[in-house]
Amino acid sequence: MSEERIVVIGGGLAAARTARGYRTAGGSAPITIVSDDEVPPYNRPPLSKGFLRGEIAEEKVFAERSTFYAESDVELLLGRTARSVDTTARSVSLDDGSRVEYSSLVLASGSRPRPLGVPGDQLDDVHTYRTLANAKTVRERAESASRALVVGGGFIGMETTASLRRLGLEVTQVDVADRLYASFQAPELSASLERLYREQGVDVILGDSIEELRGEDGRLVGARTASGRELQADLAIVGVGVSVSTDYLAGSEIELDPRGAVIVNERFATSIPDVYAVGDVARFDDPIFGHSRVIQHWTNADHQGDRVGRILAGEDAPYDLVAYFFSEVFGVKLGLIGDLDGGHDELTMRGSLEDGAVLGCYLRGGRLIAVLLSGQDAETQETLTSLVRRQASVQSRDALADPAVPAAEAFS
């Protein structure tokens, strides 16, 4: 194409941060964002927490102020879906038959919720939870519903359960795993969370799965589990994981991993010149932990979007983030700093949710590769992040286990 133009496929946080990072670094080419959402990019974390509970207004969830895009020469093609990418012609075909040409292309199409895949999962009042539209529908339905069923014990399941319970609904939470937040790989914390949820009136069912969702006249009335339990529900939230949204790349010669994530290098470049990928869809080389990863969380989308925008504007802006995941349930804030993808061989826990503070240190080969925390102050969190960044060696396991000793003193 004769005109320079950056095209971003995807309407989430990574897309918004790509545009802002590019403009902040002095990039001047026009930008087009293609999004299948009907509204500008927004932050997803509040959707299952403050927004669902009615504590955060809709205008507060958006990634940028409403005037940013027009002021920054960013064209928003909303409600439009990318169907294919022609890397030879440097164009993106859309669902309405039109094409958008690019000089540089950024793939930031995110992920989509996995369906439950059982009879009845298409009934009214059965919802996945990913978009602002999903959240608005569930929030409205929660005003008249009385009993909710939440399927899944990860971030979405845990957060929506807590929010719906605080809205006054009776909630049953079902997860096939034997403990809540199994991804933390911290049995003590999972047990504390299970106690918390039961104390808050949640009916927690673990090690079981939904076999059928039952309806009458097209509306949800209940469910049956694989073990034969009969459950009543007039609202269901399905949070059983996500899949990357890269179907439109079929035939494009852009290299994907077996799960469909786009393989990129340290500068987010794909196997095709002038094509980049960030956020949920990107399998990137993490320079801090030394292996490739896919990170599907807000902090990563925020950082990678900004980085690739700056790179497109000519800056040297490699990935340098110590990954950080966060959640909030029943007023308890939880965070995980670091890398559990590569596995760990030791976990030392101190404190408890009941005491108001938790610290878990994950070691691999005697080096700190991740920390789990709740109720820690900002200074402690900053210190721990620094230790994880350099994968500090443990010097005293006795000190590490002793809550009277600052955790940093256990490492060299």
C-alpha positions as CSV (number, residue, x, y, z in Angstrom):
1,M,0.0,0.0,0.0
2,S,1.2,3.6,-0.6
3,E,-0.1,5.1,2.6
4,E,1.4,4.1,6.0
5,R,-1.3,2.7,8.3
6,I,-1.3,0.6,11.4
7,V,-4.2,-1.8,11.8
8,V,-5.0,-3.4,15.1
9,I,-7.3,-6.4,15.2
10,G,-9.1,-6.6,18.5
11,G,-10.9,-4.1,20.8
12,G,-9.5,-4.9,24.2
13,L,-7.0,-3.2,26.5
14,A,-4.0,-4.3,24.4
15,A,-5.5,-2.5,21.3
16,A,-6.0,0.7,23.2
17,R,-2.6,0.6,24.8
18,T,-1.0,0.0,21.4
19,A,-2.6,3.2,20.1
20,R,-1.6,5.2,23.1
21,G,2.0,3.8,23.2
22,Y,2.5,4.6,19.5
23,R,1.3,8.2,19.9
24,T,3.2,8.7,23.1
25,A,6.4,7.7,21.4
26,G,5.8,10.1,18.6
27,G,4.3,7.8,15.9
28,S,2.3,9.7,13.3
29,A,0.7,7.1,11.0
30,P,-3.1,6.8,11.1
31,I,-4.4,3.8,13.2
32,T,-7.4,1.7,12.6
33,I,-8.8,-0.6,15.3
34,V,-11.1,-3.4,14.2
35,S,-13.3,-4.7,17.0
36,D,-16.2,-7.1,17.0
37,D,-17.4,-5.3,20.2
38,E,-19.9,-2.5,19.8
39,V,-18.1,-0.1,22.2
40,P,-14.5,1.3,22.5
41,P,-11.9,-0.7,24.4
42,Y,-12.5,-1.2,28.1
43,N,-11.0,-2.8,31.2
44,R,-12.3,-6.3,31.9
45,P,-11.3,-6.8,35.6
46,P,-14.1,-4.5,37.0
47,L,-16.8,-6.4,35.1
48,S,-16.9,-9.3,37.5
49,K,-16.4,-7.2,40.6
50,G,-17.3,-3.5,41.1
51,F,-19.3,-3.1,37.8
52,L,-21.4,-6.3,38.4
53,R,-22.2,-5.1,42.0
54,G,-23.2,-1.7,40.7
55,E,-20.3,0.1,42.5
56,I,-18.6,1.3,39.3
57,A,-20.4,3.2,36.5
58,E,-20.1,2.1,32.9
59,E,-18.1,5.1,31.8
60,K,-15.4,4.2,34.4
61,V,-14.6,0.9,32.7
62,F,-13.3,2.3,29.4
63,A,-9.6,2.2,28.7
64,E,-9.4,5.8,27.4
65,R,-11.5,8.9,27.7
66,S,-14.2,9.2,25.0
67,T,-12.3,11.9,23.0
68,F,-9.0,10.1,22.8
69,Y,-9.5,8.2,19.6
70,A,-10.7,11.2,17.5
71,E,-8.0,13.4,19.0
72,S,-5.3,10.8,18.2
73,D,-6.3,10.0,14.6
74,V,-7.5,6.5,15.6
75,E,-10.3,5.1,13.6
76,L,-12.6,2.7,15.4
77,L,-14.4,0.1,13.3
78,L,-16.8,-1.3,15.9
79,G,-19.1,-4.3,15.5
80,R,-16.8,-5.6,12.7
81,T,-15.1,-9.0,12.7
82,A,-11.8,-9.9,10.9
83,R,-12.4,-12.9,8.7
84,S,-9.0,-13.4,7.2
85,V,-5.5,-11.8,6.8
86,D,-3.7,-11.7,3.4
87,T,-0.1,-11.0,4.4
88,T,1.0,-10.8,0.7
89,A,-1.5,-8.1,-0.1
90,R,-1.2,-6.6,3.4
91,S,-4.9,-6.5,4.0
92,V,-7.6,-7.7,6.4
93,S,-10.9,-8.9,5.2
94,L,-13.9,-8.0,7.3
95,D,-17.3,-9.7,7.8
96,D,-19.1,-7.0,5.7
97,G,-17.0,-7.8,2.7
98,S,-14.7,-4.8,3.0
99,R,-10.9,-4.9,3.3
100,V,-8.6,-2.7,5.3
101,E,-5.0,-2.3,4.1
102,Y,-2.1,-2.0,6.5
103,S,1.6,-1.2,6.5
104,S,1.9,-2.8,10.0
105,L,-0.6,-5.2,11.6
106,V,-1.0,-5.8,15.3
107,L,-3.0,-8.9,16.3
108,A,-4.7,-8.2,19.7
109,S,-7.9,-10.2,19.2
110,G,-7.8,-11.6,22.7
111,S,-9.7,-14.8,23.8
112,R,-13.2,-16.1,23.9
113,P,-15.0,-18.1,26.7
114,R,-15.2,-21.8,26.2
115,P,-18.8,-23.0,26.2
116,L,-19.9,-25.6,28.7
117,G,-20.9,-28.0,25.9
118,V,-23.7,-29.8,27.7
119,P,-27.4,-30.1,26.9
120,G,-29.1,-26.9,27.8
121,D,-26.2,-24.5,27.6
122,Q,-28.1,-22.4,25.1
123,L,-31.0,-21.7,27.4
124,D,-31.9,-18.2,28.3
125,D,-30.2,-17.1,31.5
126,V,-27.1,-19.2,30.8
127,H,-24.2,-16.8,30.2
128,T,-20.5,-16.8,29.6
129,Y,-18.7,-13.8,31.1
130,R,-16.3,-11.9,29.0
131,T,-17.7,-8.7,27.5
132,L,-19.3,-5.5,28.8
133,A,-22.5,-6.6,27.1
134,N,-22.3,-9.9,29.1
135,A,-21.8,-8.1,32.3
136,K,-24.7,-5.7,31.7
137,T,-27.0,-8.6,30.9
138,V,-26.0,-10.5,34.0
139,R,-26.3,-7.4,36.2
140,E,-29.8,-6.7,34.9
141,R,-30.9,-10.4,35.3
142,A,-29.5,-10.5,38.8
143,E,-32.1,-7.9,39.9
144,S,-34.9,-10.5,39.5
145,A,-33.0,-13.8,39.8
146,S,-33.0,-15.6,43.2
147,R,-30.6,-18.5,42.8
148,A,-27.4,-18.5,40.6
149,L,-25.3,-21.4,39.5
150,V,-21.6,-20.6,38.8
151,V,-19.6,-23.2,36.9
152,G,-15.8,-22.9,37.4
153,G,-13.4,-22.1,40.2
154,G,-11.0,-19.8,38.5
155,F,-10.9,-16.0,38.3
156,I,-14.2,-15.5,36.6
157,G,-16.1,-18.1,38.6
158,M,-14.7,-16.9,42.0
159,E,-15.3,-13.2,41.4
160,T,-18.8,-13.5,39.9
161,T,-19.8,-15.9,42.7
162,A,-18.6,-13.4,45.3
163,S,-20.3,-10.5,43.6
164,L,-23.6,-12.3,43.0
165,R,-23.7,-13.4,46.7
166,R,-23.1,-9.8,47.8
167,L,-26.1,-8.8,45.6
168,G,-28.2,-11.1,47.7
169,L,-28.6,-14.1,45.4
170,E,-28.2,-17.7,46.7
171,V,-25.2,-19.1,44.8
172,T,-24.1,-22.6,44.1
173,Q,-20.5,-22.9,42.7
174,V,-19.5,-26.1,41.0
175,D,-15.9,-26.9,39.8
176,V,-14.4,-30.1,38.5
177,A,-11.2,-29.4,40.4
178,D,-10.8,-30.6,44.0
179,R,-10.1,-27.1,45.3
180,L,-10.9,-23.4,44.5
181,Y,-8.4,-21.3,42.6
182,A,-6.5,-24.5,41.7
183,S,-4.2,-22.4,39.4
184,F,-2.5,-20.9,42.5
185,Q,-1.2,-24.4,43.3
186,A,-1.5,-23.5,47.0
187,P,-3.7,-26.0,48.8
188,E,-3.7,-24.1,52.1
189,L,-5.0,-20.9,50.5
190,S,-7.6,-22.9,48.5
191,A,-8.9,-24.4,51.8
192,S,-9.1,-21.0,53.4
193,L,-11.0,-19.7,50.4
194,E,-13.4,-22.6,50.6
195,R,-14.1,-21.8,54.2
196,L,-14.6,-18.1,53.4
197,Y,-17.1,-18.9,50.6
198,R,-19.0,-21.3,52.8
199,E,-19.1,-18.8,55.6
200,Q,-20.5,-16.3,53.1
201,G,-23.3,-18.7,52.3
202,V,-22.0,-20.1,49.0
203,D,-22.9,-23.8,48.4
204,V,-19.5,-25.0,47.1
205,I,-19.4,-28.3,45.2
206,L,-15.9,-29.5,44.2
207,G,-14.8,-32.5,42.2
208,D,-18.0,-32.6,40.2
209,S,-19.2,-31.2,36.9
210,I,-22.5,-30.1,35.2
211,E,-23.9,-32.8,33.0
212,E,-27.1,-31.0,32.0
213,L,-28.8,-27.6,32.4
214,R,-32.6,-28.0,32.6
215,G,-35.1,-25.6,31.3
216,E,-38.8,-24.9,31.0
217,D,-40.2,-22.8,28.2
218,G,-36.7,-21.9,27.2
219,R,-35.7,-20.6,30.6
220,L,-33.2,-22.1,33.0
221,V,-34.7,-23.8,36.1
222,G,-31.9,-26.0,37.3
223,A,-29.0,-28.4,36.6
224,R,-27.8,-32.0,37.2
225,T,-24.2,-32.8,38.0
226,A,-22.2,-35.8,36.9
227,S,-22.6,-37.3,40.4
228,G,-26.4,-37.0,40.1
229,R,-27.0,-33.9,42.3
230,E,-30.1,-31.9,41.3
231,L,-29.6,-28.1,41.6
232,Q,-32.0,-25.3,41.3
233,A,-31.0,-22.1,39.4
234,D,-32.6,-19.3,37.4
235,L,-29.3,-17.8,36.4
236,A,-26.1,-19.5,35.4
237,I,-22.6,-18.1,34.8
238,V,-20.1,-20.4,32.9
239,G,-16.4,-19.7,33.6
240,V,-14.5,-22.8,32.4
241,G,-11.6,-21.1,30.6
242,V,-10.9,-19.4,27.4
243,S,-9.5,-20.1,23.9
244,V,-7.5,-17.7,21.9
245,S,-9.4,-15.9,19.1
246,T,-7.2,-16.5,16.1
247,D,-9.5,-18.5,13.7
248,Y,-9.2,-15.7,11.2
249,L,-5.5,-16.4,10.7
250,A,-6.1,-19.8,9.1
251,G,-4.2,-19.9,5.8
252,S,-2.2,-16.7,6.6
253,E,1.2,-18.5,7.1
254,I,1.5,-16.7,10.5
255,E,3.0,-19.3,12.8
256,L,0.8,-20.5,15.6
257,D,1.4,-22.8,18.5
258,P,-0.7,-26.0,18.9
259,R,-3.4,-24.1,20.9
260,G,-3.7,-21.3,18.3
261,A,-1.6,-18.7,20.0
262,V,0.6,-16.5,17.8
263,I,4.3,-17.1,18.2
264,V,6.3,-13.9,18.6
265,N,9.9,-12.9,19.4
266,E,11.2,-10.5,22.1
267,R,9.8,-7.6,20.1
268,F,6.4,-9.1,19.5
269,A,7.1,-9.7,15.8
270,T,5.5,-12.8,14.2
271,S,7.0,-15.1,11.5
272,I,5.7,-12.6,8.9
273,P,7.3,-9.2,8.4
274,D,5.4,-6.2,9.9
275,V,2.9,-8.4,11.7
276,Y,2.9,-8.3,15.5
277,A,0.9,-9.9,18.3
278,V,0.2,-8.9,21.9
279,G,-2.0,-9.8,24.8
280,D,-4.0,-13.0,25.2
281,V,-3.1,-14.2,21.7
282,A,0.7,-13.9,22.0
283,R,3.1,-16.7,22.9
284,F,6.2,-14.6,23.7
285,D,9.7,-15.2,25.0
286,D,9.7,-14.0,28.6
287,P,13.3,-12.6,29.1
288,I,12.9,-12.7,32.9
289,F,12.1,-16.4,33.3
290,G,13.7,-17.7,30.1
291,H,10.9,-19.5,28.4
292,S,7.9,-18.8,26.1
293,R,4.6,-18.0,27.7
294,V,1.0,-17.0,27.0
295,I,-0.3,-14.7,29.7
296,Q,-4.0,-13.9,29.7
297,H,-4.4,-11.1,32.2
298,W,-4.9,-7.3,32.4
299,T,-1.3,-6.4,33.4
300,N,0.2,-8.2,30.4
301,A,-2.2,-6.7,27.9
302,D,-1.5,-3.3,29.4
303,H,2.3,-3.7,29.2
304,Q,2.6,-5.5,25.8
305,G,0.2,-3.1,24.1
306,D,2.2,-0.1,25.2
307,R,5.5,-1.9,24.3
308,V,4.5,-2.8,20.7
309,G,3.1,0.7,20.1
310,R,6.4,2.2,21.1
311,I,8.3,-0.3,19.0
312,L,6.2,0.6,16.0
313,A,7.1,4.3,16.6
314,G,10.8,3.4,16.6
315,E,11.6,3.0,20.2
316,D,13.6,0.2,21.7
317,A,10.9,-1.1,24.1
318,P,11.3,-4.8,24.9
319,Y,9.2,-6.7,27.4
320,D,10.4,-6.2,31.0
321,L,7.4,-6.9,33.2
322,V,7.4,-9.3,36.1
323,A,3.9,-10.7,35.5
324,Y,1.3,-9.9,38.1
325,F,-2.2,-11.3,38.4
326,F,-4.7,-10.0,40.8
327,S,-8.2,-10.7,42.1
328,E,-10.7,-9.6,44.8
329,V,-13.4,-11.7,46.4
330,F,-15.5,-10.8,49.4
331,G,-13.2,-7.8,50.1
332,V,-10.1,-10.0,50.1
333,K,-7.4,-9.0,47.6
334,L,-5.2,-11.7,46.2
335,G,-2.2,-11.3,43.9
336,L,0.4,-13.6,42.3
337,I,3.7,-12.1,41.1
338,G,6.0,-14.2,38.9
339,D,5.9,-17.4,36.9
340,L,4.2,-20.7,37.8
341,D,4.2,-21.9,34.2
342,G,7.6,-23.4,34.5
343,G,6.7,-25.3,37.7
344,H,8.0,-25.1,41.2
345,D,9.4,-27.7,43.7
346,E,8.8,-25.8,47.0
347,L,6.1,-23.6,48.4
348,T,6.4,-22.0,51.8
349,M,3.3,-20.3,53.2
350,R,3.1,-17.9,56.1
351,G,0.0,-16.3,57.5
352,S,-3.6,-17.0,56.6
353,L,-6.7,-15.2,55.2
354,E,-8.3,-15.5,58.6
355,D,-5.4,-13.5,60.1
356,G,-5.7,-10.9,57.3
357,A,-2.3,-11.5,55.6
358,V,-0.9,-14.3,53.4
359,L,2.5,-14.7,51.8
360,G,3.5,-17.7,49.8
361,C,7.0,-18.1,48.3
362,Y,7.4,-20.5,45.3
363,L,10.9,-21.9,44.8
364,R,12.4,-23.7,41.8
365,G,15.9,-25.0,42.4
366,G,16.2,-22.9,45.5
367,R,15.4,-19.7,43.7
368,L,12.3,-17.5,44.1
369,I,10.2,-17.6,41.0
370,A,6.8,-16.4,42.3
371,V,5.0,-15.0,45.3
372,L,1.4,-15.3,46.4
373,L,0.2,-12.5,48.6
374,S,-2.8,-10.9,50.3
375,G,-2.9,-8.1,52.9
376,Q,0.7,-7.0,52.1
377,D,1.7,-3.3,52.0
378,A,3.0,-1.6,48.8
379,E,6.6,-1.6,50.0
380,T,6.6,-5.3,50.7
381,Q,5.0,-6.0,47.3
382,E,7.7,-3.9,45.6
383,T,10.5,-5.7,47.5
384,L,9.1,-9.1,46.6
385,T,8.7,-8.1,43.0
386,S,12.4,-7.1,42.9
387,L,13.4,-10.5,44.4
388,V,11.3,-12.4,41.9
389,R,12.7,-10.4,39.0
390,R,16.2,-11.5,39.9
391,Q,15.1,-15.0,41.1
392,A,16.8,-14.5,44.4
393,S,18.4,-17.6,46.0
394,V,17.0,-18.7,49.4
395,Q,19.6,-18.5,52.1
396,S,17.5,-19.6,55.1
397,R,14.4,-21.8,54.9
398,D,13.9,-21.3,58.6
399,A,13.7,-17.6,58.2
400,L,11.5,-18.0,55.1
401,A,9.0,-19.9,57.2
402,D,9.1,-17.6,60.2
403,P,6.4,-14.8,60.0
404,A,8.4,-12.7,62.5
405,V,11.3,-12.4,60.0
406,P,10.8,-10.1,56.9
407,A,10.7,-12.4,53.9
408,A,13.4,-10.5,52.1
409,E,15.9,-11.5,54.8
410,A,15.6,-15.1,53.8
411,F,17.1,-14.4,50.3
412,S,20.5,-13.3,49.1
